[in-house]
Amino acid sequence: MTLTPLANASLMIQIHTALALCAIGLTIAIFTLRKGSPLHRVTGRAWVVCMGVTALSSFGIHTLNWIGPFSPIHLLSLYVLYGLVRGVQDARAGHIAAHKARMKGMVFVGLVVAGAFTFMPGRLMLQVVSGG
């Protein structure tokens, strides 16, 4: 493992990576907290900010240009942004089952699926994990 590829990456990629890692850590914390507690709510708000900025920052990354400057990964970012707004609305409206399902969807699509793309051949995180 080496952080050199990440250190040599653009500032946008570094920000994107840092916030995605923060969201992963917050996801683990949220899954262990009592749902609806004040700590769950505060941690959830921080998670929404991390996920939102992670998704937004993806639009400044153009390492896979399939359709102009965009790739299918950017569709995942749009899905995440929409899901975050709806998930917060669900929680505020007291639709807890919908909130729970939507947020789990954001974890799967925004962190697991999008994260898997970062380990494709030639991608940065594969270089970081494999040592270059």
N, C-alpha and C positions, 0 to 999 in steps of 0.2 A: 504494500500500500504506500502511496506517495501523494502528497498534497500539491506537488509541483504543477500538475496540469490545471488544478483549480486556482492556484496562485497566479498562473500565467493567463488565466481566462479574463474576459472582460468584466468590468465592474458589475454590469447587469447580471451576468451569470453568477458571480459571487453573491450578490444580493439574493437572487432567486434561490440559490442553493442554501444559503444560510436560513432564509425564511422557511423553506421546505423542511429543513432539518428541525427547525423550531416547531413547526406544525406537527411533525412526527412525535417529538417529545411531549407536546401538549396533548396529542391524541392519546398517548399512553396514560398520561395523568388523568384526563377526562374519563377514560374507561375505568379507572380505579376509584373515582370519586362518587359519592352518593349523588344520584341524579336530582337536580332541582335545588341543591344546596347553594348557599352564597358562593362557596369556592368553585363549584361547578359552573356557575354563571360567569364569574370573573375569568376563569380559565377558558371557558367557551368563547367569551368575547375576544380574548387574546388570540385564540385559535382562528376565529373568523377573520381577524385582521391579518394574521400570518398567511392564511390560505388566500385571502383576497389579494394581498400584495404579491404573493407568489404567482397567482394566476395572471394578474395584471403585468407583472414583470416579464412573463413569458412572451408577451407581444413585442418586447425589445430584444428578443433572442431569435436569431435567424440562421441557425446552423443547419437546419433541414428545410430547404426551400422547395416545396413541391408545387405550390400554387402561388406564384409571385413570391413574396417574402414569408408566406405562411405554410404550415404543415398541418397534418391531422391532429397533432398535439395541441394546436391552438383551439381546435374544436372542444377538446377536453377543458381548456381554460374557460371558454364561454359557458360550458355546462356547469363548471364549478362556480363561476360568478353568479349565474342564475340560481343555482342551488343554494348558495349562501344566503342570498336575499330571501328566497322562499323559506329556507330553514329558520331564519330569524323571525320572519313573519309568522310561521307556524308556532314557534315557541311563545311569542308575544300574544298570539290569539288563543293560547291554551290547547292547541292541537298537538299534544305531546307525542302521540304515536307517529304522526306525520313528520314532526320535527326529528324524532329519533331515526326514522327510516331515511329521511333526506340527508341527515348528517352522516349516517353510516355510508350512504351512497357517495358523499363527498370524499370520505376517507378512502373508499375503494377506487373511485375514478381519479380523484385528485392526487392521491398519494401512491396507491398501489399500482394502478394502470400507468399513470404518467411516469411514476418512478421506474417502472419496468422499462420504459422507452429509453431512460438514461443509461441503461446497461446494454444497449445494442452496440454491435461492432462500430468502432470509430467514435463513439460518444464519450463525453468527458468523464462521467462517473465510472464507466468501465475502466478507463485509463487510471483513475484514482485508485480503484480497488485492486486492479491487476498489477499496479506498480509501474504504469506507463505504457 
